[in-house]
Amino acid sequence: MGNPITPNRLEKLVPKADLPAKEDLFSNNELYNMVDTQIQAYINGDDYHCEPGGIGYFVGDLLSSLSYWERDEFNYLYNDLSLSHWFMYAAFLSTESSLPEDFYPNAEQGNEYFSRTEDLEDFWDDHSDNISLFALSPRILRNGPLMLQVLDFVFGVPPEQGVIYVDYVLQMFDIYPFIGYMFPMWTLNAFASTWGAQNTIAMGDGMTQFFETVGLETVGPEYVLYHEFAHHVQFATNAGYRGSPERSRRTELMADFLAGYYATHYFGSLSVEETDRSENIIMASMAAYNAGECAFHSPGHHGTPNQRKRAILTAKEVIESESDRTEIIPARELIAKFDEIYEKKIVVPDAVPADVDP
């Protein structure tokens, strides 16, 4: 029996067959990585100690907190209407950067993103040009023309029918506010892309909300921005890898490594007093740790919590080993250093043998 307080549901939306492959659209998608890979988890997982980072527990807590009807409607919106796709493709199709006030939780956070992006562009010698920042938020639903463009492009829904779908979702957000505009699951997400209308970094409301819950509301979103900008360094240097769990893991841990290098370097984001910089580096490594997962068989695998933390801290060691710590290593040379130490230091097996007491 359907929910007596909701209108009749609409026909399921099916993405068009000629859409670009997901791996061609963006480098990193935390929402799909966390939700889809809760179902499938596999590299040789027995080689690694792995407990899901905080983001995995965050997802579980959110879903378990839903009432019966909220869960029923969320499943319909997420699975049948592919609602999270609407927000992602809005980032690809939008032709302008978001405004500072569009970002969660306020314009101050948005201004910080724009300021840091300018710093990142000055810091790295190789990166995509003219990078735009996009606020990935359910509030995009209120941009009717963009939503209709998304529905037509992704699902082949003509505008006159698209209006019906948008109105339905707006009604559901009013009826079930808990799974509405502020529900993190819609935008527990951040990604970098060179596909579409512009070179983009999309920063999801849900990611910032997650870091708030683990006490990393300042360093967490900054780490995500550095990681996503690192993908634009990879795009410019042809250093990204896709298509398998190991290729994805290498790509993502390299982005963590590059993010850690920027965060650690004197001319990077943490150019402050040494004691404060050391504390912030530790906090950045914890942000990376909390974003880790154990989906060893997923083609979107990002690395375990331990591996993501080690990638950040290994970048710090690289800087400390330099005779001139104020010199910025060119991106291609730094990526070569990463390749040299990747298997020796970052993804080295760390599981405790079964016959050894931990």
C-alpha positions as CSV (number, residue, x, y, z in Angstrom):
1,M,0.0,0.0,0.0
2,G,1.3,3.5,-0.9
3,N,1.8,6.3,1.6
4,P,-1.7,7.8,2.1
5,I,-0.3,11.4,2.6
6,T,1.8,11.6,-0.6
7,P,0.6,12.1,-4.2
8,N,0.8,9.2,-6.7
9,R,4.4,8.4,-7.6
10,L,5.8,9.2,-11.0
11,E,7.3,6.8,-13.6
12,K,10.8,5.7,-12.8
13,L,13.6,7.8,-14.5
14,V,16.2,5.9,-16.5
15,P,19.4,7.7,-17.5
16,K,19.9,7.9,-21.3
17,A,22.0,5.1,-22.8
18,D,24.4,7.6,-24.6
19,L,25.4,9.4,-21.4
20,P,29.2,9.5,-20.9
21,A,30.5,6.8,-18.6
22,K,30.6,7.9,-14.9
23,E,34.4,7.7,-14.7
24,D,34.6,10.1,-17.7
25,L,32.5,12.7,-15.9
26,F,34.3,13.2,-12.6
27,S,37.3,12.0,-10.6
28,N,35.7,11.6,-7.3
29,N,32.3,11.0,-6.0
30,E,32.0,10.4,-2.3
31,L,28.2,9.8,-2.2
32,Y,28.3,6.9,-4.6
33,N,31.5,5.6,-3.2
34,M,29.9,5.4,0.3
35,V,26.4,4.3,-0.5
36,D,26.9,1.9,-3.4
37,T,30.0,0.2,-1.8
38,Q,28.2,-0.5,1.4
39,I,26.7,-3.4,-0.7
40,Q,30.0,-4.6,-2.3
41,A,33.3,-4.6,-0.7
42,Y,36.5,-6.0,-2.2
43,I,42.3,-5.5,-3.9
44,N,43.0,-8.4,-1.2
45,G,41.2,-7.0,1.8
46,D,42.9,-9.6,4.0
47,D,46.2,-7.7,3.6
48,Y,44.9,-4.6,5.3
49,H,43.6,-3.6,8.7
50,C,40.4,-1.7,7.9
51,E,37.5,-0.4,9.9
52,P,35.3,2.1,8.0
53,G,36.1,5.8,8.6
54,G,33.6,8.0,10.3
55,I,31.8,8.7,7.0
56,G,30.6,5.1,6.9
57,Y,29.1,5.3,10.3
58,F,27.6,8.7,9.4
59,V,25.8,7.1,6.5
60,G,24.5,4.3,8.6
61,D,23.3,6.5,11.4
62,L,21.4,8.8,8.9
63,L,19.6,5.9,7.2
64,S,18.8,4.1,10.5
65,S,17.3,7.3,11.9
66,L,14.6,7.5,9.2
67,S,11.0,6.6,10.0
68,Y,9.3,3.9,7.9
69,W,7.7,6.5,5.6
70,E,10.8,8.6,5.4
71,R,12.9,5.6,4.4
72,D,10.2,4.6,1.9
73,E,10.2,8.0,0.2
74,F,14.0,8.3,0.4
75,N,14.4,5.0,-1.4
76,Y,12.0,6.1,-4.1
77,L,13.7,9.5,-4.6
78,Y,17.2,8.0,-4.5
79,N,16.6,4.8,-6.6
80,D,13.6,5.5,-8.8
81,L,14.1,9.2,-9.5
82,S,17.9,9.2,-9.2
83,L,17.6,12.5,-7.3
84,S,21.3,12.7,-6.4
85,H,22.0,12.6,-10.2
86,W,20.1,15.8,-10.6
87,F,22.4,17.7,-8.3
88,M,25.6,16.2,-9.8
89,Y,24.7,16.9,-13.4
90,A,23.6,20.5,-12.4
91,A,27.3,21.0,-11.6
92,F,28.3,19.8,-15.1
93,L,25.7,21.8,-17.0
94,S,26.0,25.1,-15.0
95,T,27.9,27.7,-16.9
96,E,28.8,29.9,-13.9
97,S,30.5,29.5,-10.5
98,S,28.3,29.6,-7.5
99,L,28.3,32.6,-5.2
100,P,29.9,32.5,-1.7
101,E,26.5,32.5,-0.1
102,D,25.5,29.4,-2.0
103,F,27.8,27.2,0.1
104,Y,27.0,25.5,3.3
105,P,26.9,26.7,6.0
106,N,27.3,30.4,5.0
107,A,29.1,32.9,2.8
108,E,32.1,32.9,5.1
109,Q,32.8,29.3,4.1
110,G,32.2,30.1,0.4
111,N,34.7,33.0,0.5
112,E,37.2,30.6,2.2
113,Y,36.8,28.2,-0.7
114,F,37.4,30.9,-3.3
115,S,40.4,32.3,-1.5
116,R,42.0,28.9,-1.1
117,T,41.4,28.0,-4.7
118,E,43.3,31.2,-5.7
119,D,46.1,30.1,-3.4
120,L,46.1,26.6,-4.9
121,E,46.3,28.0,-8.4
122,D,49.3,30.0,-7.5
123,F,51.0,27.1,-5.6
124,W,50.8,24.4,-8.3
125,D,52.7,24.8,-11.5
126,D,50.3,22.4,-13.4
127,H,46.6,22.4,-13.1
128,S,43.4,22.8,-15.1
129,D,42.6,26.4,-16.2
130,N,39.8,28.6,-15.1
131,I,38.4,26.3,-12.4
132,S,34.9,27.1,-11.2
133,L,33.5,26.3,-7.8
134,F,30.0,24.8,-7.6
135,A,27.9,24.6,-4.4
136,L,26.4,21.1,-4.5
137,S,23.2,21.6,-2.6
138,P,19.6,20.4,-2.7
139,R,18.7,24.1,-2.9
140,I,19.5,23.8,-6.6
141,L,16.0,22.4,-6.9
142,R,14.8,26.0,-6.7
143,N,16.6,26.8,-10.0
144,G,13.8,25.6,-12.2
145,P,15.5,26.2,-15.6
146,L,18.7,24.3,-14.6
147,M,16.7,21.4,-13.2
148,L,14.6,21.1,-16.4
149,Q,17.9,21.2,-18.4
150,V,19.3,18.4,-16.2
151,L,16.2,16.2,-16.6
152,D,16.2,16.6,-20.3
153,F,19.9,16.0,-20.7
154,V,20.2,13.0,-18.3
155,F,16.8,11.3,-18.7
156,G,15.4,12.7,-21.9
157,V,12.4,14.2,-20.0
158,P,10.9,17.1,-21.9
159,P,10.4,20.3,-20.0
160,E,6.6,20.1,-19.8
161,Q,7.0,16.7,-18.0
162,G,10.1,17.8,-16.1
163,V,8.1,20.4,-14.3
164,I,5.9,17.6,-12.9
165,Y,9.0,15.8,-11.5
166,V,10.5,18.9,-10.0
167,D,7.2,19.8,-8.3
168,Y,6.9,16.3,-6.9
169,V,10.3,16.5,-5.2
170,L,9.5,19.9,-3.9
171,Q,6.3,18.5,-2.4
172,M,8.1,15.6,-0.8
173,F,10.7,18.0,0.8
174,D,7.8,19.9,2.3
175,I,6.0,16.7,3.6
176,Y,9.2,15.1,4.8
177,P,11.6,17.9,5.8
178,F,14.0,15.6,7.5
179,I,14.9,14.1,4.1
180,G,14.6,17.5,2.4
181,Y,17.0,20.4,1.8
182,M,19.2,19.7,4.8
183,F,19.5,16.0,4.4
184,P,23.2,15.2,4.0
185,M,22.7,12.1,1.9
186,W,21.8,14.1,-1.2
187,T,25.1,15.8,-1.3
188,L,27.5,13.7,0.8
189,N,29.7,14.3,-2.1
190,A,32.6,16.3,-3.7
191,F,34.2,15.9,-7.1
192,A,36.5,17.5,-9.7
193,S,35.7,17.4,-13.4
194,T,36.9,18.8,-16.7
195,W,33.7,17.6,-18.5
196,G,30.8,19.7,-19.3
197,A,30.4,23.5,-19.4
198,Q,33.5,24.3,-17.4
199,N,36.4,22.9,-15.3
200,T,34.7,22.3,-11.9
201,I,35.2,21.5,-8.3
202,A,31.9,20.7,-6.6
203,M,31.7,20.9,-2.8
204,G,28.7,19.2,-1.3
205,D,26.7,20.4,1.7
206,G,26.6,16.9,3.0
207,M,30.4,16.6,3.2
208,T,30.7,19.7,5.3
209,Q,27.8,18.5,7.5
210,F,29.6,15.2,8.0
211,F,32.8,16.9,9.1
212,E,30.8,19.0,11.6
213,T,29.7,15.8,13.3
214,V,33.3,14.6,13.9
215,G,34.7,18.0,15.0
216,L,36.6,18.8,11.8
217,E,34.3,21.5,10.4
218,T,37.3,23.8,9.6
219,V,40.0,21.5,8.5
220,G,37.7,18.8,6.9
221,P,36.2,20.9,4.1
222,E,39.6,22.5,3.4
223,Y,41.1,19.0,3.0
224,V,38.4,18.1,0.6
225,L,39.0,21.2,-1.5
226,Y,42.8,20.5,-1.6
227,H,42.1,16.9,-2.6
228,E,39.7,17.9,-5.4
229,F,42.1,20.5,-6.6
230,A,44.8,17.8,-6.7
231,H,42.6,16.0,-9.2
232,H,42.9,19.0,-11.5
233,V,46.7,18.7,-11.1
234,Q,46.3,15.1,-12.2
235,F,44.2,16.1,-15.1
236,A,46.9,18.6,-16.3
237,T,49.7,16.0,-15.9
238,N,47.8,12.9,-17.1
239,A,48.4,11.3,-13.8
240,G,45.0,9.9,-13.0
241,Y,44.0,6.3,-13.3
242,R,40.6,4.7,-13.7
243,G,38.9,1.4,-14.4
244,S,39.7,-0.9,-11.5
245,P,39.8,-0.7,-7.6
246,E,43.6,-0.5,-7.6
247,R,43.8,2.2,-10.3
248,S,41.2,4.2,-8.5
249,R,42.9,3.7,-5.1
250,R,46.2,4.9,-6.6
251,T,44.5,8.0,-8.1
252,E,42.8,8.9,-4.9
253,L,45.7,8.4,-2.6
254,M,47.9,10.4,-4.9
255,A,45.3,13.2,-4.6
256,D,45.5,12.9,-0.8
257,F,49.3,13.0,-1.0
258,L,49.3,16.2,-3.1
259,A,46.7,17.7,-0.8
260,G,49.0,16.8,2.2
261,Y,51.9,18.4,0.4
262,Y,50.1,21.7,-0.1
263,A,48.6,21.6,3.5
264,T,52.1,21.0,5.0
265,H,54.2,23.2,2.9
266,Y,55.3,26.6,4.2
267,F,53.9,28.3,1.2
268,G,50.8,26.2,1.3
269,S,47.6,26.6,3.3
270,L,49.2,26.2,6.7
271,S,51.7,29.0,6.6
272,V,51.3,29.8,10.2
273,E,53.2,29.3,13.5
274,E,55.0,26.0,13.6
275,T,53.0,24.6,16.5
276,D,49.7,25.5,14.9
277,R,50.8,24.1,11.5
278,S,51.8,20.8,13.1
279,E,48.4,20.5,14.8
280,N,46.5,21.4,11.6
281,I,48.5,18.7,9.7
282,I,47.4,16.1,12.2
283,M,43.8,17.3,11.9
284,A,44.0,17.1,8.1
285,S,45.3,13.6,8.4
286,M,42.3,12.8,10.6
287,A,40.0,14.3,8.0
288,A,41.5,11.9,5.4
289,Y,41.2,9.0,7.8
290,N,37.5,9.7,8.4
291,A,36.9,9.7,4.6
292,G,38.5,6.2,4.2
293,E,36.5,3.0,3.5
294,C,37.0,-0.7,3.1
295,A,35.4,-1.3,-0.4
296,F,38.3,-3.2,-1.8
297,H,36.4,-4.5,-4.8
298,S,34.7,-1.3,-5.8
299,P,35.9,0.5,-9.0
300,G,35.6,3.7,-7.0
301,H,37.8,2.5,-4.0
302,H,39.5,5.5,-2.4
303,G,41.8,3.7,0.1
304,T,41.4,2.6,3.7
305,P,41.3,5.1,6.6
306,N,44.9,4.2,7.5
307,Q,46.1,4.6,3.9
308,R,44.5,8.0,3.4
309,K,46.0,9.2,6.7
310,R,49.4,7.8,5.6
311,A,49.2,9.6,2.3
312,I,48.9,13.0,4.1
313,L,51.6,12.3,6.6
314,T,54.0,10.8,3.9
315,A,53.8,14.2,2.1
316,K,54.9,15.9,5.3
317,E,57.9,13.5,5.4
318,V,58.8,14.4,1.9
319,I,59.0,18.1,2.8
320,E,61.0,17.4,5.9
321,S,63.5,15.4,3.9
322,E,64.2,18.4,1.6
323,S,67.3,20.6,2.3
324,D,65.3,23.6,1.4
325,R,61.8,23.2,2.8
326,T,60.6,26.5,1.2
327,E,61.1,25.2,-2.3
328,I,57.9,24.0,-4.0
329,I,58.6,20.7,-5.9
330,P,57.0,20.8,-9.4
331,A,53.9,18.7,-9.7
332,R,55.3,16.2,-12.1
333,E,58.4,15.6,-10.0
334,L,56.3,15.3,-6.9
335,I,54.0,12.7,-8.6
336,A,57.2,10.7,-9.5
337,K,58.1,10.7,-5.8
338,F,54.7,9.5,-5.0
339,D,55.1,6.6,-7.4
340,E,58.4,5.6,-5.9
341,I,57.0,5.4,-2.3
342,Y,53.4,4.3,-3.0
343,E,53.8,0.6,-2.4
344,K,56.6,1.0,0.2
345,K,54.9,3.4,2.5
346,I,51.3,4.1,1.7
347,V,49.6,0.8,0.7
348,V,52.0,-1.5,2.6
349,P,50.0,-4.3,4.1
350,D,49.2,-3.6,7.7
351,A,46.9,-6.5,8.7
352,V,47.7,-8.3,11.9
353,P,48.3,-12.1,11.1
354,A,45.6,-14.3,12.5
355,D,48.0,-16.2,14.7
356,V,49.5,-13.0,16.3
357,D,47.8,-11.2,19.2
358,P,47.1,-7.6,18.3
